[in-house]
Amino acid sequence: MKKERLPTKDTEDCVVPFHPVPPDELVRYSVMRDPHSERDIAGYVEGQARDETVLHVEKVKQEVVVGDTYEIWDVTTDKGKR
């Protein structure tokens, strides 16, 4: 098990929380949101994992490769990340 280090004088200005942010709070920190696409992705994930409920959907990145657009999504369900 990894041992947590206490902040030192050099690192006390930069604090990384040791606990995850609850899914219902993550929406407050999303800069650019597309509610329609979020619903589409949530519906897709719930259709593929029928025993899970989507709690949070966030678009991480979008890239165009040889003319095709690819999107990367971060999805949190009641059973963890997908």
N, C-alpha and C positions, 0 to 999 in steps of 0.2 A: 504494500500500500504506500502511496506517495505521501510524504510528510509535508504539511503546509508550512511555508516559511512566514515568519512575522515580518511586517513592513520594516524597512530600514530607512535611514535618512535619505538615501538615494531613490528609494522606490515609494515613499509614502504619498507622493502626489498622484501616483497611478495605481488605482485600486481596481482589481478585477474581482467581482463577487464570486463567492464559492457556491452559491445556490442559483439555480436557473430562475429566470423571470417567468411568472405564471403566464400561460398562453393568453388569458383574457386581458393581460396588461401589455402584451407585445404590440397590439394594434396602436397604442399611443406612441410607439417609437418608429413606426413605419413612415418613411418620408413620402414615397410615391405609392399610391394604392390604386388598384383597378378592381372595384367591387364585383363587376361582372365576371372578370377572369378568375377572381378568387372563388366565386361561387361555382364556376365551371370546374376548376381544379378540385375543390372540396367534393363536389358531386362525383367526379371521376374516382377519387380515392375511396370514397364511401361505397361506390359501386364495386370496386375491386376488392376492398377489405370490408365486407358486409357486417362484420362483428365489431367494427370500430367507428367512432364518431370523431369527425374532424373538429379540433378546438381552435386551430390557428393556421392560416395560409399566408405565406409571404413570398413574393417574387424576389429571387436573389440576383438573377442576372439574365440578360438577353444578349445573344450574339447572332450575327449573320455570317454563315459559312457557305461559301460558293453560292450565294443567292438564297439560301434557305435560312429561315429564322428559327433559332432554338432558344427555349426558355428553361431556366432552372428554378424550381420552386422548393421551398422549405415548408414541409407540412408536419404539424404536430397533431397527433390523435390522442384519444384517451388511453392508448396503450403505448405511447411514445412517438418518436420521430419516424417518418417514412422517407 
